[in-house]
Amino acid sequence: MTIRKQVLIAGLFGVVLGLGGCGYSPGSRALSGGAIGAGTGAILGAATGGSPATGALIGGAVGAVGGAVTSPNTINLGGR
């Protein structure tokens, strides 16, 4: 695996885990994290010459787990 692919994968994990904190219940965070991860994984899979479907599966799984294990207070995009 090239350095560029490793950097892209590391970036994907960071984004998915960061955005996976959106939502109040673990189920909603897992759902939103999985959706964000699947979309990001598909884009990165296609951009790196890999399979978009494989990227979506991996990204979706990582996003769902990341969303489920984060706290609802990790990211607060609401008002004051």
N, CA, C and O atoms as a CHARMM CRD file, in Angstrom:
* protein
*
  320
    1    1 MET  N      0.85100  -1.16900   0.00000 PROA 1      0.00000
    2    1 MET  CA     0.00000   0.00000   0.00000 PROA 1      0.00000
    3    1 MET  C      0.90200   1.23900   0.00000 PROA 1      0.00000
    4    1 MET  O      1.87000   1.31200   0.75700 PROA 1      0.00000
    5    2 THR  N      0.57700   2.19500  -0.84500 PROA 2      0.00000
    6    2 THR  CA     1.39700   3.39700  -0.94300 PROA 2      0.00000
    7    2 THR  C      1.12100   4.34300   0.21700 PROA 2      0.00000
    8    2 THR  O      0.12000   4.22300   0.92400 PROA 2      0.00000
    9    3 ILE  N      2.03000   5.27600   0.38800 PROA 3      0.00000
   10    3 ILE  CA     1.88200   6.27200   1.44700 PROA 3      0.00000
   11    3 ILE  C      0.62100   7.09700   1.21600 PROA 3      0.00000
   12    3 ILE  O     -0.08200   7.42800   2.17000 PROA 3      0.00000
   13    4 ARG  N      0.33000   7.42800  -0.02900 PROA 4      0.00000
   14    4 ARG  CA    -0.85500   8.23900  -0.33300 PROA 4      0.00000
   15    4 ARG  C     -2.13400   7.51400   0.10800 PROA 4      0.00000
   16    4 ARG  O     -3.02800   8.12600   0.69400 PROA 4      0.00000
   17    5 LYS  N     -2.21300   6.24000  -0.16800 PROA 5      0.00000
   18    5 LYS  CA    -3.39500   5.48200   0.24500 PROA 5      0.00000
   19    5 LYS  C     -3.49600   5.40200   1.76300 PROA 5      0.00000
   20    5 LYS  O     -4.59100   5.48800   2.31900 PROA 5      0.00000
   21    6 GLN  N     -2.37100   5.24100   2.42800 PROA 6      0.00000
   22    6 GLN  CA    -2.38500   5.18000   3.88800 PROA 6      0.00000
   23    6 GLN  C     -2.85800   6.49000   4.48600 PROA 6      0.00000
   24    6 GLN  O     -3.60600   6.49100   5.46400 PROA 6      0.00000
   25    7 VAL  N     -2.43200   7.60400   3.91400 PROA 7      0.00000
   26    7 VAL  CA    -2.85100   8.91700   4.40600 PROA 7      0.00000
   27    7 VAL  C     -4.34700   9.10100   4.16900 PROA 7      0.00000
   28    7 VAL  O     -5.05100   9.60600   5.04400 PROA 7      0.00000
   29    8 LEU  N     -4.83800   8.70400   3.00900 PROA 8      0.00000
   30    8 LEU  CA    -6.26500   8.82100   2.72300 PROA 8      0.00000
   31    8 LEU  C     -7.09800   7.96200   3.66700 PROA 8      0.00000
   32    8 LEU  O     -8.14800   8.40000   4.13900 PROA 8      0.00000
   33    9 ILE  N     -6.64900   6.76800   3.93900 PROA 9      0.00000
   34    9 ILE  CA    -7.38100   5.88700   4.85300 PROA 9      0.00000
   35    9 ILE  C     -7.36800   6.45300   6.26600 PROA 9      0.00000
   36    9 ILE  O     -8.39400   6.43100   6.94600 PROA 9      0.00000
   37   10 ALA  N     -6.23700   6.95500   6.71500 PROA 10     0.00000
   38   10 ALA  CA    -6.16200   7.56000   8.04900 PROA 10     0.00000
   39   10 ALA  C     -7.07400   8.77700   8.14300 PROA 10     0.00000
   40   10 ALA  O     -7.73300   8.98600   9.16100 PROA 10     0.00000
   41   11 GLY  N     -7.11100   9.57700   7.08500 PROA 11     0.00000
   42   11 GLY  CA    -8.00600  10.73000   7.06100 PROA 11     0.00000
   43   11 GLY  C     -9.45900  10.31800   7.10700 PROA 11     0.00000
   44   11 GLY  O    -10.26900  10.95000   7.78600 PROA 11     0.00000
   45   12 LEU  N     -9.79400   9.26100   6.38800 PROA 12     0.00000
   46   12 LEU  CA   -11.16600   8.74300   6.39800 PROA 12     0.00000
   47   12 LEU  C    -11.57300   8.34300   7.80600 PROA 12     0.00000
   48   12 LEU  O    -12.65500   8.71000   8.26500 PROA 12     0.00000
   49   13 PHE  N    -10.73400   7.60800   8.48800 PROA 13     0.00000
   50   13 PHE  CA   -11.05600   7.17900   9.84600 PROA 13     0.00000
   51   13 PHE  C    -11.25100   8.36800  10.76900 PROA 13     0.00000
   52   13 PHE  O    -12.17200   8.37500  11.58600 PROA 13     0.00000
   53   14 GLY  N    -10.39900   9.36700  10.64800 PROA 14     0.00000
   54   14 GLY  CA   -10.53400  10.55400  11.49100 PROA 14     0.00000
   55   14 GLY  C    -11.82900  11.30600  11.25100 PROA 14     0.00000
   56   14 GLY  O    -12.49700  11.72500  12.19600 PROA 14     0.00000
   57   15 VAL  N    -12.18300  11.47600   9.98300 PROA 15     0.00000
   58   15 VAL  CA   -13.43300  12.18000   9.65000 PROA 15     0.00000
   59   15 VAL  C    -14.63400  11.38900  10.12700 PROA 15     0.00000
   60   15 VAL  O    -15.55600  11.95300  10.71600 PROA 15     0.00000
   61   16 VAL  N    -14.63200  10.10100   9.88100 PROA 16     0.00000
   62   16 VAL  CA   -15.76700   9.26600  10.27000 PROA 16     0.00000
   63   16 VAL  C    -15.94500   9.25600  11.78000 PROA 16     0.00000
   64   16 VAL  O    -17.06500   9.38100  12.27500 PROA 16     0.00000
   65   17 LEU  N    -14.86400   9.10900  12.50500 PROA 17     0.00000
   66   17 LEU  CA   -14.98000   9.09400  13.96300 PROA 17     0.00000
   67   17 LEU  C    -15.41400  10.45100  14.50400 PROA 17     0.00000
   68   17 LEU  O    -16.18900  10.51800  15.45900 PROA 17     0.00000
   69   18 GLY  N    -14.92800  11.52000  13.91000 PROA 18     0.00000
   70   18 GLY  CA   -15.32200  12.84400  14.35500 PROA 18     0.00000
   71   18 GLY  C    -16.78300  13.14100  14.09300 PROA 18     0.00000
   72   18 GLY  O    -17.48000  13.66100  14.96400 PROA 18     0.00000
   73   19 LEU  N    -17.24800  12.81700  12.90900 PROA 19     0.00000
   74   19 LEU  CA   -18.64400  13.07700  12.57300 PROA 19     0.00000
   75   19 LEU  C    -19.58600  12.03400  13.13800 PROA 19     0.00000
   76   19 LEU  O    -20.79200  12.26400  13.21600 PROA 19     0.00000
   77   20 GLY  N    -19.05500  10.90100  13.52800 PROA 20     0.00000
   78   20 GLY  CA   -19.89900   9.85900  14.10500 PROA 20     0.00000
   79   20 GLY  C    -20.50000  10.26200  15.43600 PROA 20     0.00000
   80   20 GLY  O    -21.43700   9.61800  15.90700 PROA 20     0.00000
   81   21 GLY  N    -19.98000  11.31400  16.05100 PROA 21     0.00000
   82   21 GLY  CA   -20.50500  11.77900  17.31900 PROA 21     0.00000
   83   21 GLY  C    -21.79900  12.57300  17.19700 PROA 21     0.00000
   84   21 GLY  O    -22.38300  12.94800  18.21300 PROA 21     0.00000
   85   22 CYS  N    -22.26000  12.83700  15.97900 PROA 22     0.00000
   86   22 CYS  CA   -23.49600  13.61100  15.78800 PROA 22     0.00000
   87   22 CYS  C    -24.70100  12.72300  16.09700 PROA 22     0.00000
   88   22 CYS  O    -24.82700  11.62900  15.54600 PROA 22     0.00000
   89   23 GLY  N    -25.57700  13.19000  16.96700 PROA 23     0.00000
   90   23 GLY  CA   -26.77500  12.44200  17.33100 PROA 23     0.00000
   91   23 GLY  C    -26.84200  12.27400  18.83400 PROA 23     0.00000
   92   23 GLY  O    -25.85500  12.46800  19.54400 PROA 23     0.00000
   93   24 TYR  N    -28.02300  11.90900  19.30600 PROA 24     0.00000
   94   24 TYR  CA   -28.21100  11.79200  20.75700 PROA 24     0.00000
   95   24 TYR  C    -28.12500  10.35900  21.26200 PROA 24     0.00000
   96   24 TYR  O    -27.60700  10.12500  22.35400 PROA 24     0.00000
   97   25 SER  N    -28.61600   9.40300  20.50000 PROA 25     0.00000
   98   25 SER  CA   -28.56900   8.01300  20.95400 PROA 25     0.00000
   99   25 SER  C    -27.46200   7.26700  20.21200 PROA 25     0.00000
  100   25 SER  O    -27.07600   7.66800  19.11400 PROA 25     0.00000
  101   26 PRO  N    -26.95000   6.18600  20.80300 PROA 26     0.00000
  102   26 PRO  CA   -25.92800   5.40700  20.11000 PROA 26     0.00000
  103   26 PRO  C    -26.41900   4.89400  18.74700 PROA 26     0.00000
  104   26 PRO  O    -25.64100   4.80800  17.79800 PROA 26     0.00000
  105   27 GLY  N    -27.70600   4.55500  18.65700 PROA 27     0.00000
  106   27 GLY  CA   -28.24600   4.07000  17.38300 PROA 27     0.00000
  107   27 GLY  C    -28.23100   5.13000  16.30400 PROA 27     0.00000
  108   27 GLY  O    -27.88300   4.84500  15.15800 PROA 27     0.00000
  109   28 SER  N    -28.60800   6.36300  16.65800 PROA 28     0.00000
  110   28 SER  CA   -28.60900   7.42700  15.64400 PROA 28     0.00000
  111   28 SER  C    -27.19200   7.81700  15.25600 PROA 28     0.00000
  112   28 SER  O    -26.93800   8.14000  14.09500 PROA 28     0.00000
  113   29 ARG  N    -26.26600   7.79300  16.20800 PROA 29     0.00000
  114   29 ARG  CA   -24.87100   8.08200  15.87200 PROA 29     0.00000
  115   29 ARG  C    -24.27500   6.97900  15.01000 PROA 29     0.00000
  116   29 ARG  O    -23.49100   7.25900  14.10300 PROA 29     0.00000
  117   30 ALA  N    -24.63700   5.72700  15.28300 PROA 30     0.00000
  118   30 ALA  CA   -24.15100   4.61900  14.45300 PROA 30     0.00000
  119   30 ALA  C    -24.70100   4.73700  13.03600 PROA 30     0.00000
  120   30 ALA  O    -23.98200   4.49600  12.06700 PROA 30     0.00000
  121   31 LEU  N    -25.96500   5.10600  12.91500 PROA 31     0.00000
  122   31 LEU  CA   -26.58000   5.24400  11.59000 PROA 31     0.00000
  123   31 LEU  C    -25.94100   6.38900  10.81000 PROA 31     0.00000
  124   31 LEU  O    -25.57900   6.21900   9.64600 PROA 31     0.00000
  125   32 SER  N    -25.80100   7.55300  11.44100 PROA 32     0.00000
  126   32 SER  CA   -25.20700   8.68500  10.72700 PROA 32     0.00000
  127   32 SER  C    -23.72500   8.43600  10.43200 PROA 32     0.00000
  128   32 SER  O    -23.24200   8.78200   9.35400 PROA 32     0.00000
  129   33 GLY  N    -23.01100   7.84400  11.37600 PROA 33     0.00000
  130   33 GLY  CA   -21.59900   7.52600  11.14000 PROA 33     0.00000
  131   33 GLY  C    -21.42100   6.50600  10.02800 PROA 33     0.00000
  132   33 GLY  O    -20.49900   6.61600   9.22100 PROA 33     0.00000
  133   34 GLY  N    -22.31000   5.50800   9.98600 PROA 34     0.00000
  134   34 GLY  CA   -22.24000   4.50800   8.92200 PROA 34     0.00000
  135   34 GLY  C    -22.51100   5.10700   7.56200 PROA 34     0.00000
  136   34 GLY  O    -21.83700   4.76500   6.59100 PROA 34     0.00000
  137   35 ALA  N    -23.49000   5.99800   7.47300 PROA 35     0.00000
  138   35 ALA  CA   -23.81100   6.63300   6.19400 PROA 35     0.00000
  139   35 ALA  C    -22.67700   7.54000   5.72200 PROA 35     0.00000
  140   35 ALA  O    -22.30100   7.52200   4.55000 PROA 35     0.00000
  141   36 ILE  N    -22.14300   8.32400   6.64100 PROA 36     0.00000
  142   36 ILE  CA   -21.02600   9.20500   6.28700 PROA 36     0.00000
  143   36 ILE  C    -19.80800   8.37300   5.88200 PROA 36     0.00000
  144   36 ILE  O    -19.13000   8.68500   4.90200 PROA 36     0.00000
  145   37 GLY  N    -19.54000   7.32300   6.63700 PROA 37     0.00000
  146   37 GLY  CA   -18.39400   6.45900   6.32800 PROA 37     0.00000
  147   37 GLY  C    -18.53900   5.74100   5.00600 PROA 37     0.00000
  148   37 GLY  O    -17.56400   5.60900   4.26500 PROA 37     0.00000
  149   38 ALA  N    -19.74000   5.27200   4.69200 PROA 38     0.00000
  150   38 ALA  CA   -19.96100   4.56800   3.42600 PROA 38     0.00000
  151   38 ALA  C    -19.74800   5.50700   2.24600 PROA 38     0.00000
  152   38 ALA  O    -19.10700   5.13900   1.26200 PROA 38     0.00000
  153   39 GLY  N    -20.28400   6.71200   2.34500 PROA 39     0.00000
  154   39 GLY  CA   -20.10300   7.67600   1.25800 PROA 39     0.00000
  155   39 GLY  C    -18.64900   8.06700   1.07000 PROA 39     0.00000
  156   39 GLY  O    -18.14600   8.11600  -0.05200 PROA 39     0.00000
  157   40 THR  N    -17.98000   8.34500   2.18000 PROA 40     0.00000
  158   40 THR  CA   -16.57400   8.72200   2.11700 PROA 40     0.00000
  159   40 THR  C    -15.71700   7.56700   1.62400 PROA 40     0.00000
  160   40 THR  O    -14.80000   7.76600   0.82700 PROA 40     0.00000
  161   41 GLY  N    -16.01100   6.36600   2.09300 PROA 41     0.00000
  162   41 GLY  CA   -15.24700   5.19300   1.65500 PROA 41     0.00000
  163   41 GLY  C    -15.40700   4.91600   0.17200 PROA 41     0.00000
  164   41 GLY  O    -14.44400   4.54400  -0.49800 PROA 41     0.00000
  165   42 ALA  N    -16.61900   5.09500  -0.34900 PROA 42     0.00000
  166   42 ALA  CA   -16.85100   4.88100  -1.78200 PROA 42     0.00000
  167   42 ALA  C    -16.06800   5.89700  -2.61300 PROA 42     0.00000
  168   42 ALA  O    -15.47500   5.55200  -3.63400 PROA 42     0.00000
  169   43 ILE  N    -16.07500   7.14400  -2.16600 PROA 43     0.00000
  170   43 ILE  CA   -15.33800   8.18300  -2.88800 PROA 43     0.00000
  171   43 ILE  C    -13.83900   7.91000  -2.84100 PROA 43     0.00000
  172   43 ILE  O    -13.16000   8.00100  -3.86400 PROA 43     0.00000
  173   44 LEU  N    -13.32100   7.57800  -1.66400 PROA 44     0.00000
  174   44 LEU  CA   -11.88400   7.30100  -1.55000 PROA 44     0.00000
  175   44 LEU  C    -11.49700   6.02800  -2.30200 PROA 44     0.00000
  176   44 LEU  O    -10.42100   5.95900  -2.89600 PROA 44     0.00000
  177   45 GLY  N    -12.37400   5.02300  -2.27700 PROA 45     0.00000
  178   45 GLY  CA   -12.08500   3.79700  -3.02700 PROA 45     0.00000
  179   45 GLY  C    -11.95600   4.06900  -4.51300 PROA 45     0.00000
  180   45 GLY  O    -11.05400   3.54900  -5.16900 PROA 45     0.00000
  181   46 ALA  N    -12.86200   4.88600  -5.04600 PROA 46     0.00000
  182   46 ALA  CA   -12.80400   5.22500  -6.46400 PROA 46     0.00000
  183   46 ALA  C    -11.60600   6.12000  -6.77500 PROA 46     0.00000
  184   46 ALA  O    -10.96400   5.96300  -7.81400 PROA 46     0.00000
  185   47 ALA  N    -11.30700   7.05600  -5.87900 PROA 47     0.00000
  186   47 ALA  CA   -10.21100   8.00000  -6.11600 PROA 47     0.00000
  187   47 ALA  C     -8.84400   7.33600  -6.07300 PROA 47     0.00000
  188   47 ALA  O     -7.91400   7.79200  -6.73900 PROA 47     0.00000
  189   48 THR  N     -8.70800   6.27200  -5.30400 PROA 48     0.00000
  190   48 THR  CA    -7.40800   5.60900  -5.18500 PROA 48     0.00000
  191   48 THR  C     -7.25200   4.44400  -6.14500 PROA 48     0.00000
  192   48 THR  O     -6.25300   3.72700  -6.09400 PROA 48     0.00000
  193   49 GLY  N     -8.22600   4.25100  -7.01500 PROA 49     0.00000
  194   49 GLY  CA    -8.13600   3.16600  -7.98500 PROA 49     0.00000
  195   49 GLY  C     -8.63000   1.83900  -7.45200 PROA 49     0.00000
  196   49 GLY  O     -8.49800   0.81700  -8.12500 PROA 49     0.00000
  197   50 GLY  N     -9.19200   1.83500  -6.26600 PROA 50     0.00000
  198   50 GLY  CA    -9.73400   0.61600  -5.68400 PROA 50     0.00000
  199   50 GLY  C    -11.19800   0.45800  -6.03000 PROA 50     0.00000
  200   50 GLY  O    -11.70600   1.10800  -6.94400 PROA 50     0.00000
  201   51 SER  N    -11.85500  -0.38400  -5.31700 PROA 51     0.00000
  202   51 SER  CA   -13.27000  -0.64200  -5.54800 PROA 51     0.00000
  203   51 SER  C    -14.12100   0.28900  -4.68100 PROA 51     0.00000
  204   51 SER  O    -13.95600   0.31800  -3.46100 PROA 51     0.00000
  205   52 PRO  N    -15.03500   1.05500  -5.30300 PROA 52     0.00000
  206   52 PRO  CA   -15.92500   1.90100  -4.50200 PROA 52     0.00000
  207   52 PRO  C    -16.79500   1.08300  -3.54300 PROA 52     0.00000
  208   52 PRO  O    -17.08600   1.52800  -2.43300 PROA 52     0.00000
  209   53 ALA  N    -17.21000  -0.11600  -3.97500 PROA 53     0.00000
  210   53 ALA  CA   -18.04800  -0.95400  -3.11100 PROA 53     0.00000
  211   53 ALA  C    -17.28400  -1.40700  -1.87200 PROA 53     0.00000
  212   53 ALA  O    -17.82900  -1.39100  -0.76900 PROA 53     0.00000
  213   54 THR  N    -16.04100  -1.80700  -2.04200 PROA 54     0.00000
  214   54 THR  CA   -15.22200  -2.21600  -0.91000 PROA 54     0.00000
  215   54 THR  C    -14.96500  -1.03500   0.02300 PROA 54     0.00000
  216   54 THR  O    -15.02300  -1.17600   1.24500 PROA 54     0.00000
  217   55 GLY  N    -14.68100   0.12700  -0.56100 PROA 55     0.00000
  218   55 GLY  CA   -14.49000   1.32500   0.24300 PROA 55     0.00000
  219   55 GLY  C    -15.72900   1.67800   1.04000 PROA 55     0.00000
  220   55 GLY  O    -15.63500   2.08100   2.19900 PROA 55     0.00000
  221   56 ALA  N    -16.91200   1.52400   0.40900 PROA 56     0.00000
  222   56 ALA  CA   -18.17100   1.81900   1.09800 PROA 56     0.00000
  223   56 ALA  C    -18.41200   0.84700   2.24300 PROA 56     0.00000
  224   56 ALA  O    -18.87000   1.25700   3.30900 PROA 56     0.00000
  225   57 LEU  N    -18.11400  -0.42200   2.04400 PROA 57     0.00000
  226   57 LEU  CA   -18.29800  -1.40900   3.10700 PROA 57     0.00000
  227   57 LEU  C    -17.38500  -1.14000   4.29400 PROA 57     0.00000
  228   57 LEU  O    -17.81900  -1.15700   5.44600 PROA 57     0.00000
  229   58 ILE  N    -16.12200  -0.89300   3.99900 PROA 58     0.00000
  230   58 ILE  CA   -15.16800  -0.64400   5.07200 PROA 58     0.00000
  231   58 ILE  C    -15.49400   0.67400   5.78000 PROA 58     0.00000
  232   58 ILE  O    -15.52900   0.73500   7.00900 PROA 58     0.00000
  233   59 GLY  N    -15.72900   1.71800   4.99900 PROA 59     0.00000
  234   59 GLY  CA   -16.05100   3.01900   5.58800 PROA 59     0.00000
  235   59 GLY  C    -17.33800   2.99000   6.38900 PROA 59     0.00000
  236   59 GLY  O    -17.42000   3.59900   7.45600 PROA 59     0.00000
  237   60 GLY  N    -18.34800   2.28400   5.88400 PROA 60     0.00000
  238   60 GLY  CA   -19.60900   2.17500   6.59600 PROA 60     0.00000
  239   60 GLY  C    -19.46000   1.44900   7.92300 PROA 60     0.00000
  240   60 GLY  O    -20.04300   1.85000   8.93000 PROA 60     0.00000
  241   61 ALA  N    -18.67700   0.38200   7.91700 PROA 61     0.00000
  242   61 ALA  CA   -18.45900  -0.37700   9.15100 PROA 61     0.00000
  243   61 ALA  C    -17.69900   0.45500  10.17900 PROA 61     0.00000
  244   61 ALA  O    -18.06400   0.49100  11.35400 PROA 61     0.00000
  245   62 VAL  N    -16.64800   1.11700   9.73100 PROA 62     0.00000
  246   62 VAL  CA   -15.85600   1.95200  10.64600 PROA 62     0.00000
  247   62 VAL  C    -16.70600   3.10800  11.17300 PROA 62     0.00000
  248   62 VAL  O    -16.64700   3.44000  12.35700 PROA 62     0.00000
  249   63 GLY  N    -17.49000   3.71300  10.29100 PROA 63     0.00000
  250   63 GLY  CA   -18.34200   4.82400  10.70400 PROA 63     0.00000
  251   63 GLY  C    -19.40900   4.40800  11.69600 PROA 63     0.00000
  252   63 GLY  O    -19.68400   5.13000  12.65500 PROA 63     0.00000
  253   64 ALA  N    -20.01100   3.25500  11.47500 PROA 64     0.00000
  254   64 ALA  CA   -21.05200   2.77600  12.38100 PROA 64     0.00000
  255   64 ALA  C    -20.47800   2.48000  13.76300 PROA 64     0.00000
  256   64 ALA  O    -21.07300   2.84600  14.77600 PROA 64     0.00000
  257   65 VAL  N    -19.33800   1.82800  13.80400 PROA 65     0.00000
  258   65 VAL  CA   -18.70300   1.53600  15.08600 PROA 65     0.00000
  259   65 VAL  C    -18.26700   2.83600  15.76000 PROA 65     0.00000
  260   65 VAL  O    -18.47500   3.02300  16.95800 PROA 65     0.00000
  261   66 GLY  N    -17.66600   3.72400  14.98600 PROA 66     0.00000
  262   66 GLY  CA   -17.23700   5.00500  15.54400 PROA 66     0.00000
  263   66 GLY  C    -18.39700   5.80800  16.10100 PROA 66     0.00000
  264   66 GLY  O    -18.28000   6.42200  17.16200 PROA 66     0.00000
  265   67 GLY  N    -19.51300   5.80600  15.39100 PROA 67     0.00000
  266   67 GLY  CA   -20.68600   6.52100  15.87200 PROA 67     0.00000
  267   67 GLY  C    -21.28900   5.89700  17.11300 PROA 67     0.00000
  268   67 GLY  O    -21.76200   6.60400  18.00300 PROA 67     0.00000
  269   68 ALA  N    -21.27500   4.57900  17.17500 PROA 68     0.00000
  270   68 ALA  CA   -21.88400   3.88500  18.31100 PROA 68     0.00000
  271   68 ALA  C    -21.08500   4.06600  19.60000 PROA 68     0.00000
  272   68 ALA  O    -21.66800   4.07800  20.68400 PROA 68     0.00000
  273   69 VAL  N    -19.78300   4.20600  19.50400 PROA 69     0.00000
  274   69 VAL  CA   -18.95500   4.27200  20.70900 PROA 69     0.00000
  275   69 VAL  C    -18.63900   5.69300  21.16300 PROA 69     0.00000
  276   69 VAL  O    -18.03000   5.87700  22.21800 PROA 69     0.00000
  277   70 THR  N    -19.03700   6.69400  20.39500 PROA 70     0.00000
  278   70 THR  CA   -18.75900   8.06600  20.79700 PROA 70     0.00000
  279   70 THR  C    -19.84700   8.60100  21.72000 PROA 70     0.00000
  280   70 THR  O    -20.95500   8.06700  21.77500 PROA 70     0.00000
  281   71 SER  N    -19.51900   9.63300  22.42200 PROA 71     0.00000
  282   71 SER  CA   -20.44900  10.28200  23.33700 PROA 71     0.00000
  283   71 SER  C    -21.23200  11.35500  22.58200 PROA 71     0.00000
  284   71 SER  O    -20.68600  11.96600  21.66400 PROA 71     0.00000
  285   72 PRO  N    -22.49100  11.60100  22.93800 PROA 72     0.00000
  286   72 PRO  CA   -23.23200  12.67100  22.26100 PROA 72     0.00000
  287   72 PRO  C    -22.64600  14.04600  22.53800 PROA 72     0.00000
  288   72 PRO  O    -22.97600  15.00400  21.83800 PROA 72     0.00000
  289   73 ASN  N    -21.80000  14.16400  23.52600 PROA 73     0.00000
  290   73 ASN  CA   -21.17500  15.44400  23.84600 PROA 73     0.00000
  291   73 ASN  C    -19.85700  15.66700  23.11700 PROA 73     0.00000
  292   73 ASN  O    -19.22600  16.71200  23.28000 PROA 73     0.00000
  293   74 THR  N    -19.43300  14.68300  22.30700 PROA 74     0.00000
  294   74 THR  CA   -18.17100  14.81000  21.59400 PROA 74     0.00000
  295   74 THR  C    -18.20600  15.97600  20.61800 PROA 74     0.00000
  296   74 THR  O    -17.27700  16.78200  20.57600 PROA 74     0.00000
  297   75 ILE  N    -19.27000  16.06700  19.83900 PROA 75     0.00000
  298   75 ILE  CA   -19.44300  17.15700  18.88000 PROA 75     0.00000
  299   75 ILE  C    -20.82600  17.72500  19.10600 PROA 75     0.00000
  300   75 ILE  O    -21.81300  16.99100  19.07100 PROA 75     0.00000
  301   76 ASN  N    -20.90800  19.00700  19.33300 PROA 76     0.00000
  302   76 ASN  CA   -22.19100  19.64600  19.54900 PROA 76     0.00000
  303   76 ASN  C    -22.37400  20.71900  18.49400 PROA 76     0.00000
  304   76 ASN  O    -21.78800  21.79600  18.60000 PROA 76     0.00000
  305   77 LEU  N    -23.17700  20.44300  17.47800 PROA 77     0.00000
  306   77 LEU  CA   -23.39700  21.39800  16.41000 PROA 77     0.00000
  307   77 LEU  C    -24.63800  22.25200  16.67100 PROA 77     0.00000
  308   77 LEU  O    -25.03900  23.04000  15.81500 PROA 77     0.00000
  309   78 GLY  N    -25.24100  22.10000  17.83800 PROA 78     0.00000
  310   78 GLY  CA   -26.44200  22.85400  18.16200 PROA 78     0.00000
  311   78 GLY  C    -26.11600  24.26000  18.64400 PROA 78     0.00000
  312   78 GLY  O    -24.99200  24.74200  18.50300 PROA 78     0.00000
  313   79 GLY  N    -27.11300  24.89400  19.20800 PROA 79     0.00000
  314   79 GLY  CA   -26.96700  26.26800  19.70000 PROA 79     0.00000
  315   79 GLY  C    -26.13500  26.33700  20.96000 PROA 79     0.00000
  316   79 GLY  O    -25.45500  25.37900  21.33000 PROA 79     0.00000
  317   80 ARG  N    -26.19500  27.45000  21.59500 PROA 80     0.00000
  318   80 ARG  CA   -25.38200  27.67600  22.79800 PROA 80     0.00000
  319   80 ARG  C    -25.92600  26.89600  23.89300 PROA 80     0.00000
  320   80 ARG  O    -25.39500  26.93600  25.00300 PROA 80     0.00000
